[in-house]
């Protein structure tokens, strides 16, 4: 039985490289892996406000666990994106511990998966999360989760949406690819999530993506308050650009989205390519200045740090550590 293979807008073949290209990248990477500069203290952790996270049922908030994992609290729901608490990824140890340990997490109501790559879907982490854990996932992924014993999984195609306890979740396009074994290349989809509530903030979680015209379309369809956008795993750009935005492209995506605030992610937890957290942050700041984006629009979180919305009727956010 032939399984459906998913693709990108404009038929972009992300994730496809010739053997010669892969060998070139591997040789360069072995050399760069020996250089540990650019990793120390780039994404410091803070003591999470566990009391607030455990008991909050009213105030929208966003807490960065690390990489693409966030705890988002909206309308009384605890929502986790791309759950990865793994201590290593392949042969690389985690660069920094999770901002909130699994044992300290509140009961999780909803899990959003952007795609099935191992650094975005760690089955052991998913099993250990407490709570009912309703999963909302890309098309094609539900069957894989059912085989792993996760029975509450709903899958969506691009632009489809579902509502749960007053929160609306829309699956939106990204430019990427996915695979978990040699035989399942692109048999499930990939994308981002727009999270909306009445009289409250709208949050866009991009997942993983190269730069593409879809950012502008998402910005036309939604009034986004906070965009959670990746800035890491872009080097070498000749190899990665179709699947991962550079910091400069992430800033352009922020402009395309017409979002009010930009929270960077997908850096500082795992070494997935040749760039370092220091590289990404320096290029992000330089690009922000060159594009004239006000500094206050860029919200750099520490691992474990919480952004708290001052009220459900305001698009202003404050640093949870100051509250």
C-alpha positions, 0 to 999 in steps of 0.5 A: 500500500502506497503511503501519501508523501507530503510536500512544500509550497512551490514544490521546494525539496527541503531535506534533500541533498546529494551524497557529495553535499552531505559528505562535504557538510559532514567533513566540515562539521567534524572539524567545527565540532572540535571548536567549543567556542560560542556555546558557554552561557549563551542561553542562561537559565533562570529559576522558573516561577513554579508556583505561578506555573502550577496554579495559573488558570487566568493569565496568558503566559509563555514559558521557554523550556528550551529548543522548540518546547514551550509551556503556553498557558491560555484560557485555563489550559496548559499547552506544550509545544514539541515536547523534548526533555531529552538529555542528548540528541543523537551523539550530542549532549544537551547544551543546557538543561530544560528550563522546567524539569519534567517533574515540575511541569503542571498537568498538560491539557494539550500537546501541539506537534509541528512535525515528527523530527526527533528534536521536536517529538521525543516519545519518552518525554511525551510519555512522562508528561502528566495530564490528559495530553490531548494531542493535535498533530500534522496530517499523517502523524496520528497513526504513528502515535496510535502505534506508540499507545497515544490514543488522544491524537487529532490530526489536521491539514494546513489551514484546518483548525479545531477548538478545545475549551475556548482555545482555537488551534489552526495548523498553518504551513511551513517549509520543511520535511520530516523523517523518523526512519529510512522508510517514512520520509515525508509520510506525515506533514509539518507546519506551525500553529496559531493559537487564539482565544476570544479577547486575548492574545494570539500566539504563532508557533512556527515549528521548523521552517525555511524562509517562504511566502507562507509567512506573509499569508499567515500574517494576512490571515491572523492578527498575531501578538507574539511570534515564536520563531526559530533562529538556529541550525542554519549553518552552512546556509548552502545546505540548510536554507531550504529547511531552516531560516537564518536569523536575518530571515527570521527577522524578515518572517517577523515583518511578513507576519506583522506580529507585535513581538518576536520570541526566538527559539530553536537555539541553545539546547542542541548542536544540530548544525555548525552555527553556535548560539553566540553566532545566532544572537549576534546576527539577530541583533545586527539584523534587527538594528539594520532593519530598524526593528525596535529593540523592545519588539525582540523578547530574548527569553532565558530557559525557564523564563515566563512572559506574562500578559498583563491582561487578557485584553492587552497585547502588552507582555512583561518579563515574568521574572519582574513580577 
